[in-house]
Amino acid sequence: MLSVEEEKMFEGQPRGFPFGDFDIADVMLPDGDTMGIPSDDEEEEELIETETGFGHIVVVDNIPQVGAEKYDKLTKILSKIFSASGTIAENGLNHPVDQSTGLSKGFAFVEYENHDQARTARMALDGYQLDKNHRFIAILFDDLERLNDVPDEYQEPPQKPYEPATDLYNWMGDRRGRDQFAVRYGDETEVLFNDVAQQNPQKVKDRSFWTEAPFIQWSPQGTYLATVHMQGVAIWGGDDFRRIRRFSHKNAQRLAFSQCEKFVYIYTDIPPEGRQAPRFALSVYEVTTGRKLRVFEGSQEDHAVGAARRPDGGMAYPAFKWSSSTNDGHAFLAVMRKNAISIYQAPEMTLLDKKSIKADGIQSFEWSPADPILCAYQEEQGNLPARVVLIRSPDREEVRAKNLFSVADVRMAWHPQGDYLAVRVEKWTKTKKSTTTNLELFSMREKNIPVDMLELPNKSEKISGLAWEPHGNRFALIHGSDPQRPSVSLYSMKDPKSGALGGVHHIHTVHNRSVSSLHWSPKGRFLLLAGLKQNGKLEWWDTHDEVSVVGAGEHLMATEVAWDPSGRYVVTSVTAVNQMENGYQVWSFCGQPLYKVSKDRFFGFVWRPRPECLLSKEKQKEISKNLKKYSKRFEEEDEKLLAAVDSELLAEREKMLSEWNSWKESRAEWAEKQKEGIKQLLGSKWVAPEEEYIVQEVEVSAIVDVREQKVESQ
């Protein structure tokens, strides 16, 4: 069910749009435009052409051959193993026997309820080790038929015309180093360059009804733009944003890429029918090939645990979370169950070590953004204390744990590069009537992962926000007794005087600020204090040496803040949650307003991410040290580019003027006839148009530029 604010965002659409129950016929779409996603009818036609009608059947080979005395027992064992991967249809297990020998033939046919279950079962059963001498070989019946139909003699396939591959990274070669972003408003989706020099964004691609969801999403490294449709998800890329791949998933609602962009899952929240509990469907795909790796579906109650449990008992999104990638290109997908965490390894999508990790009282978990390390919180169980535990994959090793007592709540915040982990612990006082807050800070790069604790000087104050500085050792806190006028403090995990790592060191505190969230520049150093969903007050800090305020501004009713990947610009926006002032404002890194764009029914602004820099840290430091030498050359290039843009603009204006003059001359004779006709019609009352006005020439002087130049006396 949508909230009141969300209903305002979809005003004019059928009730229940976009994720609930509504009649698809009520949604108006452009004629003939399928958004590159096949309809249900098209998908059925494709299945008819490519499948034999036995798509639900899996053939399992390399089963032990046994006689009649062991046949029934083996069949029961096989039934139990096969049913673990899906529901077997009635009389769906066929374990044939060779009548001449009385032995089972060593293979079986298993019929599941649907095609997706059969595909999931095939992946789970293929390679399953039954005993020391028998490892299953599983294949879909359709695939077996296709293999049997392969001719004995090689037939050369028809040659396809060459189609040059699109350059998925051409946007990074922009000569002016501009960043792209995408906006979603009304029925429109646009991709634009942030062109500060022209005080206006430059459009790259726009399309109506590009997505059926109210949001837009880039892949983690900016390679693809993803759109959501009733039939599934499509990804787009290249200079012309052509469709790269589509992934079928009925009633798609959400999606999540793995950090390496190799894998993606698509999620659907299925509302309850009658007295049934709400269900879910989740499909995992390989991005480059479009191959479906696994399907998860079932009751939401199985995973509605702790922080992943909604107030209505359903499963909160995202319950399934991707890890960062390993050096060999693997990624892990984790989800909570009651008293356990299940971790699946992509691309195989098999359960790690074929069993879940036992975690009694599991309430929440978060992956490190840099390493395949998972932080899990387990609540107190009887006399056992609460725990925060760090688990590394794929070896499932517990690398660090911390016991906690009298815990009311726990929140986790990873450093963007995975260097630190902050655990905000809310503890009950002895009377159990109030709580206090402290931080447990894990230093992930130091030996044995030491843990430091930070308590505020005033224990009655609560910590309501925390933000780590990217590529640094500092973090900022929002804290105080009054949530409307809290304090902001800056701390460091490195001694400011000696530079030694270890401990927590206070740097700076300001009181009585109108702030609800903290936003560091992606490059560190600059910190933006924002009063979102309040009065829109904005304050920029430079934390380089001594903390100083370098800029201040206001964006009334602002709901979101987004720094660009370079850290040069920041955008504040007002989305359709508010009915007025929808649009976005672009600011410089130090708070100078640059330009503003208004859009009705504005749903979102998303910068296009950039891949990690390939330069070494030493090379980056060298460039920063010699920035003046490099900047002079780039400033000259920028001036040339701007001059070229100005020349193009001037040429365009001259072209328009020339076209106007040509049109004017072509109509001069007609205008003269019109003039004579009106003159004859009015007679003595005729007054020449030029006599009705007084033309005065006025000179206006304006200072264009002021420069100071030192003049040496001779």
C-alpha positions in Angstrom: 0.0 0.0 0.0 1.3 3.4 -0.9 1.7 6.2 1.6 -0.1 9.5 1.2 3.1 11.1 0.0 3.7 8.4 -2.6 0.1 8.7 -3.9 0.8 12.4 -4.6 3.8 11.3 -6.7 1.6 9.2 -9.0 -1.3 11.5 -9.2 -3.2 10.8 -12.4 -2.2 7.2 -12.7 -4.6 4.3 -11.9 -5.0 3.5 -8.2 -2.4 1.0 -7.0 0.2 2.2 -9.7 3.0 1.3 -10.0 3.5 -1.7 -7.7 0.0 -2.7 -6.5 -3.1 -4.2 -8.1 -4.3 -2.1 -11.1 -5.5 -2.6 -14.6 -2.6 -2.3 -17.0 -5.1 -1.1 -19.6 -5.6 2.1 -17.6 -1.9 3.1 -18.1 -1.4 5.3 -21.2 1.7 4.4 -23.2 2.8 5.5 -26.6 1.4 3.4 -29.4 3.9 0.8 -30.7 6.5 1.5 -28.0 7.4 -1.6 -25.9 10.4 0.0 -24.3 12.5 -2.9 -25.7 10.8 -5.3 -23.3 8.9 -8.3 -24.8 5.2 -8.6 -23.8 3.8 -11.7 -22.2 2.5 -12.9 -25.6 5.9 -12.4 -27.2 7.6 -14.4 -24.4 5.1 -17.2 -24.9 5.8 -17.3 -28.6 9.5 -17.5 -27.9 9.0 -20.4 -25.6 6.9 -22.2 -28.2 9.7 -21.9 -30.7 12.5 -22.9 -28.4 11.0 -25.5 -26.0 9.5 -29.0 -26.5 6.8 -28.8 -23.8 9.0 -30.7 -21.3 10.6 -27.6 -19.8 9.6 -28.7 -16.3 11.6 -31.9 -16.4 15.1 -32.4 -15.2 17.2 -35.5 -16.2 19.6 -36.6 -13.4 22.4 -39.1 -14.4 25.1 -41.0 -12.5 22.7 -42.4 -9.9 23.8 -45.7 -8.3 22.4 -48.8 -10.0 20.8 -51.0 -7.4 18.7 -54.1 -7.2 15.1 -54.5 -6.0 16.1 -54.9 -2.4 17.6 -51.3 -2.3 15.4 -49.7 -5.0 12.7 -48.3 -2.7 15.1 -46.9 -0.2 17.2 -45.2 -2.8 14.1 -43.8 -4.5 13.0 -42.2 -1.1 16.5 -40.7 -0.7 16.4 -39.3 -4.2 12.9 -37.9 -3.7 14.1 -36.0 -0.6 17.1 -34.6 -2.3 15.2 -33.6 -5.5 12.3 -31.9 -3.5 14.7 -29.7 -1.6 15.2 -27.6 -4.8 11.5 -27.3 -5.8 8.1 -28.9 -5.6 7.9 -32.2 -7.5 4.7 -32.7 -9.5 2.4 -35.6 -8.5 4.0 -38.8 -9.7 6.7 -36.6 -11.1 9.7 -38.8 -10.1 10.5 -41.6 -12.7 13.3 -43.8 -11.6 13.4 -46.5 -14.4 14.5 -50.1 -14.0 16.2 -52.3 -16.6 13.9 -55.3 -16.9 16.6 -57.6 -18.3 18.9 -57.2 -15.3 16.6 -56.1 -12.6 18.9 -53.1 -11.7 17.9 -49.4 -11.8 19.2 -47.7 -14.9 21.3 -45.1 -13.1 19.3 -42.0 -14.1 15.9 -40.4 -13.2 13.4 -38.0 -14.7 12.1 -35.4 -12.3 9.1 -33.2 -13.2 8.7 -29.9 -11.2 5.7 -27.6 -11.0 7.1 -24.9 -13.3 10.1 -24.1 -15.6 11.8 -21.8 -13.1 11.8 -24.5 -10.4 13.3 -26.9 -12.9 16.1 -24.5 -13.8 16.8 -23.9 -10.2 16.9 -27.6 -9.4 19.2 -28.3 -12.3 21.8 -25.9 -11.0 21.4 -27.3 -7.4 21.6 -30.9 -8.5 24.4 -30.7 -11.1 27.6 -31.7 -9.3 25.8 -32.9 -6.2 28.0 -35.4 -4.3 25.7 -38.3 -3.3 28.5 -40.5 -2.0 32.2 -41.1 -2.6 31.6 -42.7 -6.0 28.5 -40.8 -7.4 28.3 -37.2 -8.3 25.1 -36.2 -10.1 25.0 -34.8 -13.6 21.8 -32.8 -14.1 20.4 -31.4 -17.4 17.1 -30.0 -18.5 15.1 -32.4 -20.7 14.9 -29.6 -23.4 18.6 -29.3 -23.4 19.0 -33.0 -23.8 16.7 -33.0 -26.8 18.6 -30.2 -28.4 21.9 -32.1 -27.9 20.4 -35.2 -29.4 19.3 -33.2 -32.4 22.8 -32.0 -33.2 23.7 -33.4 -36.7 26.7 -35.7 -37.0 28.2 -33.6 -39.7 29.3 -30.0 -39.1 27.0 -27.4 -40.7 28.5 -23.9 -41.0 26.1 -21.4 -39.5 24.9 -18.5 -41.7 27.1 -15.4 -41.5 25.6 -12.5 -39.7 26.3 -8.9 -40.8 28.9 -7.2 -38.7 27.6 -4.8 -36.1 30.2 -2.6 -34.3 30.0 -2.9 -30.6 28.9 0.3 -28.8 31.5 2.0 -26.6 30.1 1.7 -23.1 32.7 4.2 -21.7 32.6 7.0 -24.3 31.1 9.4 -21.8 34.3 9.3 -19.8 36.2 10.8 -22.7 34.4 14.1 -22.6 37.0 16.7 -23.4 35.8 19.1 -20.7 35.7 16.4 -18.0 32.0 16.9 -17.4 29.9 14.4 -15.4 26.6 13.0 -16.5 23.4 12.6 -14.5 19.9 11.3 -15.1 16.6 12.9 -14.0 13.1 11.5 -13.8 10.1 13.7 -13.9 6.5 13.3 -15.1 6.6 10.6 -17.8 10.1 11.8 -18.9 13.6 10.4 -18.3 16.6 12.5 -19.4 20.4 11.9 -19.4 22.4 15.2 -19.4 25.9 16.6 -19.0 26.5 19.0 -16.1 27.6 22.1 -18.1 28.4 24.7 -15.6 30.1 27.0 -18.1 26.9 27.4 -20.0 24.8 27.6 -16.8 22.6 24.9 -18.2 22.7 21.1 -18.5 23.4 19.7 -22.0 21.0 17.0 -23.1 22.4 13.7 -24.1 19.3 11.5 -24.4 15.7 11.8 -23.5 12.7 9.5 -23.8 9.1 9.4 -22.7 7.9 6.4 -20.8 11.4 5.0 -20.7 10.7 3.3 -17.4 7.6 2.4 -15.5 9.1 2.9 -12.1 9.3 6.3 -10.3 13.1 6.0 -10.0 16.1 5.6 -12.3 19.2 3.6 -11.5 22.8 3.5 -12.7 25.0 0.4 -12.3 27.7 0.9 -9.6 30.4 1.9 -12.0 28.2 3.9 -14.3 28.3 1.5 -17.3 24.6 0.9 -17.6 21.3 2.7 -17.1 18.6 0.4 -15.8 14.9 0.7 -16.4 12.1 -1.2 -14.8 9.0 -2.6 -16.7 6.1 -4.9 -16.1 7.9 -7.6 -18.1 11.3 -7.2 -16.5 14.4 -5.0 -16.5 16.4 -3.5 -19.4 19.9 -2.0 -19.3 21.1 0.7 -21.7 24.5 2.1 -22.6 26.8 3.5 -25.2 26.8 7.0 -26.8 23.3 6.5 -28.2 22.0 4.6 -25.1 20.9 1.5 -27.1 19.5 -1.5 -25.3 22.3 -3.8 -24.2 20.4 -6.5 -22.5 16.9 -7.4 -21.1 16.1 -9.6 -18.2 12.6 -11.2 -18.0 10.9 -11.0 -14.6 7.1 -10.6 -14.3 5.9 -7.5 -12.4 9.5 -6.3 -11.7 9.7 -3.7 -9.0 13.3 -3.3 -7.8 16.8 -4.3 -8.9 20.3 -4.4 -7.4 23.6 -4.8 -9.2 26.6 -6.5 -7.6 29.5 -4.0 -7.1 31.5 -5.6 -10.0 28.5 -5.2 -12.3 28.7 -8.8 -13.3 25.4 -9.8 -11.6 22.0 -8.3 -11.0 18.9 -9.4 -9.2 15.3 -8.3 -9.9 12.8 -8.3 -7.0 9.0 -8.4 -6.8 6.9 -8.1 -3.7 3.8 -10.2 -4.2 0.9 -9.0 -2.1 -1.1 -11.6 -0.1 -4.1 -13.3 -1.7 -6.9 -14.0 0.8 -5.4 -15.4 4.0 -2.1 -16.3 2.4 1.0 -14.6 3.7 2.8 -12.1 1.3 5.3 -13.8 -1.0 8.3 -12.6 -3.1 10.1 -13.5 -6.3 13.7 -12.7 -7.0 15.7 -13.6 -10.1 19.5 -13.5 -10.4 21.1 -12.9 -13.8 24.5 -12.7 -15.2 24.7 -9.2 -16.8 27.1 -9.9 -19.8 25.3 -13.0 -21.0 21.7 -12.5 -19.8 21.8 -16.0 -18.3 19.4 -16.6 -15.4 21.5 -18.0 -12.5 18.9 -18.7 -9.9 15.3 -17.9 -8.8 14.3 -17.4 -5.2 10.6 -17.4 -4.4 8.5 -18.2 -1.4 6.9 -16.7 1.7 8.3 -13.4 2.9 8.0 -14.7 6.5 11.1 -16.9 5.9 13.3 -13.8 5.7 11.3 -11.2 7.6 13.8 -11.1 10.5 15.0 -8.2 12.7 15.6 -5.1 10.6 14.3 -6.9 7.5 10.8 -7.2 9.0 8.2 -4.6 8.1 5.6 -3.5 10.6 3.0 -5.5 8.7 5.1 -8.7 9.0 6.4 -8.6 5.5 10.0 -8.6 4.3 11.6 -5.1 4.1 13.7 -4.3 1.0 16.5 -5.0 0.6 16.7 -8.2 2.6 19.0 -9.7 -0.1 22.4 -7.8 -0.2 25.4 -8.1 -2.5 28.9 -8.2 -1.2 31.9 -6.4 -2.7 33.8 -8.5 -5.3 36.7 -10.9 -4.6 39.9 -10.8 -6.6 38.8 -13.7 -8.8 35.6 -11.9 -9.8 33.1 -13.7 -7.4 30.4 -12.0 -5.5 28.2 -13.1 -2.6 24.5 -12.6 -2.0 23.4 -12.8 1.6 20.0 -13.0 3.3 18.8 -13.5 6.9 16.7 -16.4 8.1 15.6 -17.1 11.6 18.8 -17.6 13.6 20.9 -17.9 10.5 22.5 -16.1 7.5 22.5 -17.8 4.1 25.3 -16.7 1.7 25.2 -17.7 -2.0 28.2 -17.5 -4.2 27.9 -16.1 -7.7 27.9 -17.1 -10.5 27.2 -20.7 -9.3 24.5 -19.3 -6.9 25.0 -22.3 -4.6 24.8 -22.0 -0.8 28.3 -21.5 0.6 29.5 -24.8 2.0 26.0 -26.1 1.4 24.7 -24.7 4.7 23.7 -21.5 6.3 25.8 -19.8 9.0 24.2 -20.3 12.4 23.6 -16.9 14.1 21.2 -17.1 17.0 19.1 -13.9 17.4 20.3 -12.4 14.1 18.8 -8.9 13.7 20.8 -7.1 10.9 23.9 -7.3 8.8 25.9 -5.1 6.4 28.7 -6.0 3.9 31.9 -4.1 3.8 32.0 -1.9 0.7 35.6 -3.0 -0.1 36.0 -6.6 1.2 33.8 -9.7 1.3 33.4 -9.2 5.1 30.0 -9.2 6.7 29.1 -7.5 9.9 26.2 -9.1 11.8 24.3 -8.1 14.9 22.9 -10.7 17.2 20.6 -9.6 20.0 20.8 -10.9 23.6 19.5 -14.4 24.2 18.8 -15.2 27.8 22.0 -14.9 29.7 24.1 -14.6 26.5 25.2 -11.0 25.6 24.5 -9.3 22.3 27.2 -9.7 19.7 28.6 -7.8 16.8 30.6 -10.3 14.7 32.7 -9.9 11.5 32.6 -12.9 9.1 34.8 -13.2 6.0 33.7 -15.1 2.9 34.2 -17.6 1.3 36.0 -19.3 4.2 33.2 -18.1 6.7 35.9 -17.3 9.2 34.9 -15.1 12.2 37.6 -12.5 12.2 36.4 -10.3 15.1 33.6 -10.2 17.6 32.5 -7.8 20.3 30.1 -8.6 23.1 27.5 -5.9 24.1 25.3 -5.7 27.1 21.9 -4.0 27.9 21.4 -3.3 24.2 18.2 -1.5 22.9 19.3 -1.0 19.3 22.3 -1.3 17.0 23.1 0.6 13.7 26.2 0.0 11.5 28.1 2.4 9.3 31.0 1.3 7.1 33.8 3.6 5.9 33.4 4.0 2.1 36.8 2.3 1.5 36.1 -0.3 4.2 38.9 1.0 6.5 36.7 1.4 9.5 33.3 0.3 10.9 31.2 2.3 13.3 28.6 0.5 15.4 26.2 2.9 17.1 25.0 1.2 20.3 21.9 2.4 22.1 22.0 1.0 25.7 19.4 0.8 28.4 20.1 2.6 31.7 19.8 0.7 34.9 16.2 1.8 35.3 15.3 0.6 31.8 13.4 3.8 31.3 15.8 5.6 29.1 18.8 4.9 26.8 22.3 6.2 26.2 24.4 6.1 23.0 28.0 5.2 22.3 30.1 4.2 19.3 32.2 1.0 18.9 34.8 1.8 16.2 36.6 -1.1 14.5 39.9 -0.3 12.7 39.8 -2.9 9.9 43.3 -2.3 8.5 45.1 -2.7 11.7 46.4 -6.0 13.2 43.7 -8.0 15.1 41.2 -5.2 14.3 41.3 -3.2 17.5 38.0 -1.6 18.8 37.8 1.9 20.3 34.8 3.2 22.2 33.5 6.7 22.0 31.1 8.2 24.6 29.8 11.7 24.3 30.7 14.1 27.2 27.0 14.6 27.9 25.5 11.1 28.2 22.0 12.4 27.8 22.7 13.4 24.2 21.8 11.0 21.4 23.8 10.4 18.2 21.3 10.8 15.3 23.7 10.8 12.4 27.2 9.6 11.4 29.2 10.1 8.2 32.7 8.9 7.4 35.1 11.0 5.3 36.0 9.1 2.1 39.7 8.4 1.6 40.3 9.7 5.2 40.4 8.9 8.9 37.7 11.3 10.1 34.0 11.1 10.8 31.3 13.6 11.7 28.4 13.2 14.1 25.1 14.8 14.6 24.2 14.7 18.3 22.2 16.5 21.0 19.1 16.5 23.2 17.1 18.7 20.8 16.6 17.1 17.4 15.6 20.5 15.9 18.8 22.2 16.9 21.5 19.6 17.4 25.3 19.9 17.6 27.8 18.7 15.0 31.2 17.3 16.0 34.2 16.1 14.0 36.5 13.3 15.2 39.6 11.5 13.8 40.9 8.0 14.1 44.5 9.5 13.8 46.2 11.7 16.3 46.2 15.2 14.7 49.5 16.1 16.3 51.7 13.0 15.9 49.8 11.5 13.0 49.8 8.1 14.7 46.8 5.8 14.0 44.8 4.6 17.0 42.3 6.0 19.4 39.5 8.5 18.8 40.4 12.2 18.8 38.1 15.1 19.0 38.7 17.9 16.5 35.8 20.4 16.4 32.2 20.9 17.7 29.6 23.5 16.8 26.3 23.8 18.6 22.7 24.8 17.8 22.7 23.9 14.0 19.7 23.4 11.8 20.9 20.1 10.3 19.4 16.7 9.7 22.1 15.0 7.6 25.8 15.1 6.8 27.3 14.7 3.3 31.1 14.4 2.6 32.5 15.2 -0.8 33.6 11.9 -2.5 37.1 13.2 -2.4 36.9 14.1 1.3 37.8 17.5 3.0 34.5 19.3 2.3 31.5 18.5 4.4 28.0 19.7 3.7 25.5 20.1 6.6 22.0 19.9 5.3 18.6 20.6 6.9 16.6 18.3 4.6 12.8 18.1 4.9 13.1 21.1 7.3 14.0 24.6 6.3 16.5 23.7 3.7 19.5 25.4 5.4 22.9 24.4 3.9 26.4 24.9 5.3 29.7 24.0 3.8 32.8 23.2 5.9 36.4 23.0 4.8 38.1 20.6 7.2 41.6 20.7 5.6 43.6 22.2 8.5 41.3 24.1 10.8 37.5 23.7 10.4 36.0 26.7 8.7 32.7 27.6 7.1 33.3 28.4 3.4 29.7 28.7 2.2 26.1 28.8 3.2 22.8 28.7 1.3 19.2 27.6 1.4 17.0 25.4 -0.7 13.6 25.5 0.7 11.9 22.1 1.1 15.0 20.2 -0.2 14.6 16.5 0.2 17.8 15.1 -1.3 21.6 15.9 -1.6 24.0 14.4 -4.1 27.7 15.1 -4.7 29.0 14.5 -8.2 31.8 11.8 -8.4 34.5 14.4 -8.9 33.6 16.3 -5.7 33.4 19.6 -7.7 29.6 20.1 -7.6 26.7 19.1 -5.3 23.0 19.0 -6.1 20.1 19.6 -3.8 16.6 18.7 -5.1 13.0 18.8 -4.2 11.1 15.7 -5.3 7.3 15.2 -5.9 6.9 14.3 -2.2 6.3 18.1 -2.0 3.8 19.5 -4.5 5.7 22.8 -4.9 9.2 23.9 -5.9 10.0 20.6 -7.7 13.4 20.6 -9.4 17.1 20.7 -8.6 19.8 23.3 -7.7 23.5 22.9 -8.7 26.1 24.3 -6.3 29.9 24.5 -6.3 31.9 22.4 -3.8 32.1 25.5 -1.5 28.4 26.5 -1.7 28.3 28.9 -4.6 24.9 28.6 -6.4 25.5 27.9 -10.1 22.1 27.2 -11.8 18.6 25.9 -11.0 16.2 23.8 -13.0 12.5 23.5 -12.2 10.5 20.4 -13.2 6.9 19.4 -12.3 6.4 16.0 -10.7 10.1 15.6 -10.2 11.0 12.1 -8.9 14.7 11.9 -8.7 18.3 13.1 -9.6 21.1 10.6 -9.9 24.7 11.3 -10.9 26.4 8.8 -13.2 29.0 6.9 -11.1 32.6 6.7 -12.3 34.8 3.6 -12.1 37.7 3.7 -9.6 40.7 5.7 -10.6 43.4 3.5 -12.2 46.3 5.8 -11.1 48.3 4.7 -8.1 48.1 6.7 -4.9 51.6 7.9 -5.4 50.8 9.2 -8.9 47.7 10.9 -7.5 49.7 12.6 -4.7 52.3 13.7 -7.3 49.5 15.3 -9.4 48.0 17.1 -6.4 51.5 18.4 -5.4 52.1 19.8 -8.9 48.5 20.9 -9.5 49.4 24.4 -10.5 51.7 23.1 -13.3 48.8 21.0 -14.7 46.0 23.4 -14.0 47.5 26.2 -16.2 47.5 23.8 -19.2 44.0 22.7 -18.6 42.7 26.2 -18.1 44.1 27.2 -21.5 42.3 24.1 -23.0 39.1 25.1 -21.2 39.3 28.6 -22.6 39.8 27.2 -26.1 36.8 24.8 -25.7 34.6 27.6 -24.4 35.7 29.9 -27.2 34.8 27.1 -29.7 31.4 26.7 -28.0 30.9 30.5 -28.2 31.9 30.4 -31.9 29.4 27.6 -32.5 26.7 29.5 -30.7 27.5 32.7 -32.7 27.5 30.8 -35.9 24.1 29.3 -35.0 22.7 32.8 -34.2 24.1 34.2 -37.5 22.4 31.3 -39.3 19.1 32.0 -37.6 19.4 35.7 -38.5 20.2 34.9 -42.1 17.2 32.6 -42.3 15.0 35.3 -40.8 16.3 38.0 -43.3 15.7 35.6 -46.2 12.2 34.9 -45.1 11.6 38.7 -44.4 12.7 39.6 -48.0 10.5 36.9 -49.4 7.5 38.4 -47.7 8.4 42.1 -48.4 6.2 42.4 -51.5 3.3 40.8 -49.7 3.8 43.2 -46.7 3.9 46.2 -49.1 0.6 45.2 -50.7 -0.9 44.7 -47.2 0.3 48.2 -46.2 -1.2 49.8 -49.3 -4.5 48.0 -48.8 -4.8 49.2 -45.2 -3.8 52.8 -46.2 -6.6 52.9 -48.8 -9.1 51.5 -46.4 -8.3 54.0 -43.7 -7.9 57.0 -46.0 -7.1 60.3 -44.0 -7.0 58.3 -40.7 -3.9 56.5 -41.9 -0.8 57.0 -39.8 2.6 55.5 -40.7 3.7 53.0 -38.0 7.1 54.7 -37.6 5.4 58.0 -36.7 3.7 56.5 -33.7 7.0 56.0 -31.8 10.0 58.1 -30.8 13.4 56.5 -31.2 16.2 57.6 -28.9 19.7 56.4 -28.9 21.2 55.9 -25.4 24.7 55.0 -24.5 25.2 52.7 -21.5 28.7 51.9 -20.0 29.4 48.8 -18.0 32.6 47.5 -16.4 33.4 44.2 -18.0 36.6 43.3 -16.2 39.1 44.8 -13.7 42.7 43.7 -13.6 45.6 44.9 -11.5 49.0 45.0 -13.1 52.3 45.9 -11.6 54.2 48.5 -13.5 57.8 48.8 -12.9 59.3 52.3 -13.1 62.3 52.8 -15.3 
